[in-house]
Amino acid sequence: MNGWMNKIVKVDLSSGKQTIVSISEDVRRKFIGGRGLGLKLYTDLCSANIDALGEENAIVFSTGPLTGIIQTAGRYQVTTRSPLTNAICNSSSGGFFGAILKKTGLDALIITGKSSKPVYLEITDDSINIKDAKHIWGKNTHETMKTLKSNSSSNVSIACIGPAGENLVPYASIMNDKDRAAGRGGVGAVMGSKNLKAITANGKKEIQVDNPEKLKTMISTINTLIDKNPVTGKSLQLLGTSVLVNVVNAHGMYPTKNFQRGVFNDAEGTSGEKIAETILQGRSACFKCPIACGRKTKTSNREGEGPEYETVWAFGAQLGISDLETITEANYTCNELGLDTITAGSTIGCAMELYEKGAYPNKMEWGDSSNLVKYVEDIAYRRGVGKDLALGSKKLAEKYGRPELAMQVKGMELPAYDPRGVQGQALSYATSNRGGCHMQGYLISPEILGSPVFMDRYSIEGKAEIVALFQDISAAVDSLVLCRFLQFAISIDTFKDILNVVTGFDYSDVELLEVGTRIYNLERKYNAEAGLSRKDDMLPSRFMEEELSEGASRNRVVQLDEMLDRYYKLRGWDENGIPTAETLKSLGI
Amino acid sequence: MKNFDVSTLAKMIDHTELKSNSGEKKIKNLCDEAKQYGFISVCVNPANVEFVTKQLEGSDVLVCSVVGFPLGMNTTEIKALEAKKAVAQGASEIDMVINVGAMRDGKHDFIREDIRQVVQASAPAHVKVILETCYLTDEEIVKSCELAVEAGAHFVKTSTGFGAFGSFEHHVRLMRKTVGPDIGVKASGGVSNFKDAMRMVDAGATRLGTSAGIVIMEGAKLFKYAPDAWLEPEIPCHTCPARSASISKLPKALYQYYTNMCLKCDYREKYNKFYE
C-alpha cells in the first residue's frame, strides 16, 4: 500500500501480549493517519469515563502517509486522554522519531495496560520487544537517550520520558531526538503511569510511493512555496519562533505577569533578535526541513536547544523575568526532566499572582529569576513548592481559593498571545478540544501576521467561520502529520495534491477538509461524553471583564458569547457546544 | 468583490523581481514560476531582459522591462534608448518612471514629452507609466494620468516599490476614474496577498505588479472555503495612504498633505485612535 505501511500493533503492557489491529479501507480514507488515525484507534478502545492515569487508558503513537517522505514529515502524533484536562489530547512532536518509527513498518502503535515494572519498547523491522528499563528509570531524558543509543545502531531514534513523567506530573512531556517534545497535555505522565520509560525505533523499511516522479516535482514546489512565504522563507529561518516576541509585544498582547498586562517593557532583551546576538550557536532542522527554525544555544553554564517563543514568554514576560540566560536554562531543564514549558511557566506565574494577591503562602515574586530553575526541578520531582506547582494552574488556583487567576481553558494553560488583542484567537482558545492551546487553530496567522491575508483583529465578524476553517485544516494536516508551519505557505488544496501523489488516492480538497471536520467532531463527541460542554468553552473571566490598560490592545475585552453562538451554529452543534446526531451522521461518525 | 473569480488572478500578475542583488539563478526561477502559474509577464530590470527572453521562449509569458528605474530621473533620451534596447531584446511591455520632481514642479509639457518619446521608442510594445503615487498629491496624480493618456501610454501604474509606500486602493480608484475604461491601471508595490490583490482589482486595477505572485496564488486557494469571512472589511485606516505616511520617508510638504488628509477624515475619531 502506497504511503502507509499497513500495520498497526497493540501492545498490552499488563500481559505483554501483542496484537495486530486491522482497520478497513474506509476508516483509513476517513481518518488518514496521525491525529485522525490515532483518535479513531483511541476512541474505539477507550470510553470517556476512565482515569487518564489508570491502567485502562491507552496511548497511541501514530504516523501518516507522508511520514518519512516529504519535508517536515519526521513527526509523530500521540493520542490519549489528558491527565491535565481530562479531555481528549493529541500532542505532536518534530525531529525524526516519527519517520524512523514508520520505517519499522508501523503506521501506529497502541499501548494499553500497565507494566508491573519499568520497561521500554525496542522496535525494529522485525519485532517489538518489551525490555527492562531498570537501568534508565530515574534518569533524565538526555541521559536516557544516551544510554539507550549506546547499545544500538546510529540509526536509532528514541522517544522517552524524564523524571516528570515518572512522577506523573500531569503536564509531563515525551521527548525525542534529544530536545523535540510532544509537550502539551501530559502525555508523558500517561507513559509514566504505564511504567513505560521509552520507545526506541530502528527502522529501515522502504516506504512505497504511488508516483515518484510527480513527488519530486511536488517536493520542489513545496520548497518554492516555503521559500517565497515571508514567514517560512525568512522570519522563522533567521530568528526562529522567537521572532514573535517583538511583534506580539508591539501589538500590546504579549502576556505579562500572568496576563495582567499586554506589554512587557523588557521584551527586547528576550527577543529572537537578542537570542541571535547572544546565546545562539546555530540552527537545527527536523526531517528534511528547509526552514530550520530550531535554535542551538549556549549559556555560560550549559548548552542545548531553544528556547522557543512560547518558552521565552512562559519563563520570561509571564513571570516578569528578563534574564535570558536563566530563561534558557529553565528551558534546558524542562527538556531534560520532560516538562511542558508553557504549563510549567504559566503555573509559576499563577503562583506569583496568588502570592501578590495574598492568597499563596510561599514567597514567589515577579521578576525573581534566582529560583526559576529550582522551581522547574521541584515540579518534576514533586518536592517542596513543586508539590503545589505540579498540580497545574487550574488546580493550584482552586486549592488557594482564587480559581479565576488560572489562565487556562479546560485546565490547559494558555500560550503567549493575550486574547483581548485577537478576537479570533480568543474563540479558537475557547473552542479548542484539547484546551487552551494555539495549535488547533492559529488565528494569529491572519490577525497578526497577515497570512494568508490580514483580518481586523478586533472585529468578531467572520471569525467563527475562519476559526472553524483553521481548526479543520489543522486537524487534516495533523492527520498527514506535517509541521504546522507549512500551513503558512501551503494551502489545503496543495496538501491534497501531495497526499494523492504519495498514496495514489483521489482525495478532493473538500474531502480532505472534511477529514479535518470529522476529526474535530469526533474529538468533541468524546469530550461531551466526558462531561465537557459550553461551560468548558470558556476563557478566564479576566479576558471578558478587565480591559488592558496600555499598549496597542488597550481598552479591549473578548466578546466571546457572540462568537460562540455563531460558531456552534456553523459547526452543527447544539447551544451547549455538543455535536447533534445529524451532524455526526453526516460526517460518518 | 465577492463575485471575484480567483482563477483570473494569474493573468493579471506581472511576476516581478527588481532588486539589485538578484542574480541569474533567481531570475531563472522567476521565469519558471511564471510559466508554471501562468502569470501574464515577467517584469525585470533592463540588464536581465535578454536572459529572460531566452528563458521564456516558447511560452506565452510576456517580457516586461522597467525603464528609468527606480527614480525616473534619467534624461528622456536615455529612457527612450533604454526602452528601444529592451524591446529589441524581446520586451513587449515597458514600465517607465516619470520624472517625479518635474511633475511636482508642474512641468507638464516636459512630462508629456518624456512619456511620448518612450512610447514612440517602445512601439509596438505597450508602455506603462509609473507615477510613483506616494510622492504626488491627488491633484498631481490626476494630472499625471491625463498627461500619460495624451502621450499615448497604454497603462498608468502606481509605484516602483522603492518609494515611501506602495499602491493604495484610494490611488487606484482615482487613476481608474481619470483614465477611463480603455487604459490599463497597474497596482504595484505592497500587493502581497490575495485580499490586497482583490482590493486593487475592485478599485479598478487590470494589472498587478508583485514579487509575491506565488504567495498570492497559494493563499487564494483558501478563498473559496469562506469567501464572505475573508472579505470582511478592514477598518478604512488600514488601507489609507495617510496611515503609511512617514515623516522620515516623505518630503515635508507631502507629509503635511497626508497628515491633513487624516485630520479631516470622518473615520479618524471612530477608528484611528484605537488602532496602532
Interface residues (C-beta under 8 A of the other chain):
Chain A: T224 L225 K228 N229 P230 G252 G450 S451 P452 V453 F454 M455 D456 Y458 S459 E461 G462 K463 E465 I466 L469 A489 I490 S491 I492 D493 T494 D509 L513 A552 N555
Chain B: N29 E33 S192 N193 F194 K195 D196 A212 I214 V215 E218 G219 A220 K221 L222 Y225 A226 D228 A229 W230 E232 P233 E234 I235 H238 F274 Y275 E276
